[in-house]
Amino acid sequence: MRIAIGNDHAGVNEKNDIEEYLNGLGHIVTNFGTDKSDSVDYPDYAVLVAKSVSTGDNDLGIIICGSGIGVSIAANKVRGVRAALCYNEETAILARQHNNANVMTYGARFIDLATAKKMIHNFINTEFEGGRHQNRVSKIHSLTNC
């Protein structure tokens, strides 16, 4: 699977560990994040990941910042992106099953590395259920130009 990863200054260490983890599983990882701990603007990195997923260059995206909130908001501005802020294993599963999320975000200041790896494992290995959920996802996309 092709996975885009991005981060701001708060997620540098997490991003490096997650990138190594995903590479070890055989995924092709594209790094759009900063590698420095100097303060940066998280929307700049979130949009790079989101656009790469939106265009199909990557299958899924993972974005890490301090809380995961800002990057989720920014990524969701990109047409075709369904970014979900995840905070445990179950929310990562539901983001895929019910919302067909294609970008997962989380906060490095709130999620430890072991939990992050479990969430990511669940996110990339869970399929969208479709059915009644498809209509809801379609309604979400219809809001893009409101």
Secondary structure, 3 states (H helix, E strand, C coil): CEEEEEECHHHHHHHHHHHHHHHHCCCEEEECCCCCCCCCCHHHHHHHHHHHHHCCCCCEEEEEECCCHHHHHHHCCCCCCCEEECCCHHHHHHHHHCCCCCEEEEECCCCCHHHHHHHHHHHHHCCCCCCHHHHHHHHHHHHHHC
